[in-house]
Amino acid sequence: MEGSPVDIEQPQSLEDVIAGLRGFGIEENEEILTFVGKDGKAVRLRITNLPTDDEIKALIVCDEYKGYAWVQRIRVEVLSHSISWINGFDIRSLTGADRFIVDPTDGVKKDVQVVLRNILMGWGEQLLTTLWKIAMVHSDKIEKRYQADFPDSTIMTDAERRFMDTVIKELEDQGKNVIQDTVQKVFESEAPEE
């Protein structure tokens, strides 16, 4: 496979090379998104695609939700990780104590990502759906650009298909278990007591 031509310079050390890989492939949306509410209040923000670690964290946080609730919650969780800049503040560059702010939803100091998630939970569904679509289009553009550089990457291999089949089977089995547990609890709660 061939990619785009790249200038290769001699690395100073292996540590420098590895350190330079942090955040590779993470790209901010080209423009600042401005949303203006009916009251004239404006929110300006930028979004990025997610590192795999943030995506996994979002999935774990939403694990307890099912169906429609899961879809809505995962959107909010992913978006709260995707927002990289808001009204002049570069959230991605915050470290340590600077990441902790008071959450206006409960008055407790928390990490800015958690506060963003709690705030987004109170936003209108239509705005969140629009922001979600912008984030997905942004990620899709990045993926398509990489696929154009490596066209064979769009082919699903037999190995990948076997892996995905295993994942799908596990998800189906989990779904069946949830249904069986729910039905059993319903029958147990309706059973006459002796």
LINGIMO-V684269 format. One record per pair of residues at least 24 apart in sequence whose ideal C-beta (glycine too) atoms are under 10 Angstrom apart, sorted by the first residue. I is the first residue (numbers start at 1). J is the second residue. Records with the same first field share a line. If there is no record, write none. Layout:
I->J ; J
This chain:
1->149 ; 150 ; 151 ; 152 ; 153
2->149 ; 150 ; 151 ; 152
3->146 ; 148 ; 149 ; 150
4->145 ; 146 ; 148 ; 149 ; 150
22->51
23->48 ; 51 ; 92
24->51
25->49 ; 51 ; 52 ; 142 ; 143 ; 146
26->50 ; 51 ; 54 ; 84 ; 92 ; 142
27->84 ; 138 ; 139 ; 141 ; 142 ; 145
28->82 ; 84 ; 85 ; 90 ; 92 ; 138
29->82 ; 84 ; 85 ; 134 ; 135 ; 137 ; 138 ; 139 ; 141
30->138 ; 141
31->134
32->85 ; 86 ; 87 ; 88
33->83 ; 85 ; 86 ; 130 ; 131 ; 134 ; 135
34->87
35->123 ; 124 ; 127 ; 130 ; 131
37->123 ; 124 ; 127
42->87
43->83 ; 86 ; 87 ; 123 ; 127 ; 131
44->85 ; 86 ; 87 ; 88
45->79 ; 82 ; 83 ; 84 ; 85 ; 86 ; 87 ; 89 ; 91 ; 116 ; 131 ; 134
46->82 ; 83 ; 84 ; 85 ; 86 ; 90 ; 91 ; 92 ; 138
47->78 ; 79 ; 81 ; 82 ; 83 ; 84 ; 85 ; 86 ; 131 ; 132 ; 134 ; 135 ; 138 ; 139
48->81 ; 82 ; 83 ; 84 ; 85 ; 91 ; 92 ; 135 ; 138 ; 139 ; 142
49->82 ; 84 ; 135 ; 136 ; 138 ; 139 ; 140 ; 141 ; 142 ; 143
50->78 ; 79 ; 81 ; 82 ; 135 ; 139
51->81
53->81
54->78 ; 80 ; 81 ; 82 ; 113
55->81 ; 82
57->81 ; 113
58->82 ; 113 ; 117
61->114 ; 117
66->175 ; 178 ; 182
67->178
71->132
72->121 ; 125 ; 128 ; 129 ; 132
73->117 ; 121
74->132
75->120 ; 125 ; 128 ; 129 ; 131 ; 132 ; 135 ; 136
76->116 ; 117 ; 118 ; 119 ; 120 ; 121 ; 122 ; 123 ; 128 ; 131 ; 132
77->113 ; 114 ; 116 ; 117 ; 120 ; 121
78->117 ; 132 ; 135 ; 136 ; 139
79->116 ; 117 ; 120 ; 123 ; 128 ; 131 ; 132 ; 134 ; 135
80->112 ; 113 ; 114 ; 115 ; 116 ; 117 ; 118 ; 119 ; 120 ; 121
81->113 ; 116 ; 117 ; 135
82->113 ; 116 ; 131 ; 132 ; 134 ; 135 ; 136 ; 138 ; 139
83->112 ; 113 ; 116 ; 117 ; 119 ; 120 ; 131 ; 135
86->112 ; 116 ; 119
91->116
